[in-house]
């Protein structure tokens, strides 16, 4: 979700929106205005249906956001860090940093979102029953109640990475004490559901409703791919289990100073000690990371005037890990972005670690 745009923060949690969200927002608004509300509440004007649809779509995505906030708030209570929440084509996703502390923690985090949807669905249904004389509000509330309860049922399917799949994995994990095994089982069920959705969607497309069939097949394709990714993550987790960052990090990496010019760097360091990335250190403390590609972008005629500080990635934007952190946590921290991180203990640089180091560890375990 790196292409998401930040909308703001709620209790410090970044809320973003991916461009694909605009597609589904438009489709939902269009289908509500042209089909759902005219069938559900006949006799109203086109302008009324459009207004109802916009309000309903906004409240629907607000419901999705509250669902993800349920996960996020519970994750905070479990001691996990939250990278943010992103609204996108298939709703919303809360992004956590690090591993679940226990099977119980994953269960509580996984069930928190569906509980929010249950409360919202029941609340909107109750509101629709209580509203009398205002057809427009009754129609919006009834649809929101239906859609929240429908999403609740769908999310509780025991298919990873859906919430029901996370609940299933937590139960299997608790029963056997093996996270990797539990992930493989839950992911296999997720792939099976994905395959069923694809087959059902294609059948629906050819024999009944083209649009509905395509959406179901597309949803199945997404579920199958996401479940496969979870399965790969389970394999990686199994290979990295028990290892720490200090076991794989590059100790005493070649460092550079923020005050060096690019010319000094090229002549004094790169010429004799070429690396893809250089930690930037000042008075023994890391201040950033300098990828070689950011040096190569500087025209040769400017080498004497441009400094490392100008081209480095500042420490705030770099993954910083401690030597005793697990490699599972390192994998989450290093995914995306630079793919490299600094290992810092007591404020001092002790090493450098990359996704390549983790990949080599996984390959060596598989041999």
Secondary structure, 3 states (H helix, E strand, C coil): CCCCEEEEEECCEEEEECCHHHHHHHHHHHHHHHHHHHHHCCCCCHHHHHHHHHHHHHHHHHHHHHHHHHHHHHHHHCCCEEEEEEEECCEEEEEEECCCCCHHHHHHHHHHHHHHHHHHHHHHHHHHHHCCCCHHHHHHHHHHHHHHHHHHHHHCCCCCCCHHHHHHHHHHHHHHCCHHHHHHHHHHHHHHHHHHHHHHHHHHHHHCCHHHHHHHHHHHHHHHHHHHHHHHHHHHHHHHCCCEHHHHCEECCCEECCCCEHHHHHHHHHCCCCCCEEEEEECCEEEEEEEHHHHHCCCHHHCCCCEHHHHCEEHHHCEEECCCCEHHHHHHHHCCCCCEEEEEECCEEEEEEEHHHHHHHHHHHHC
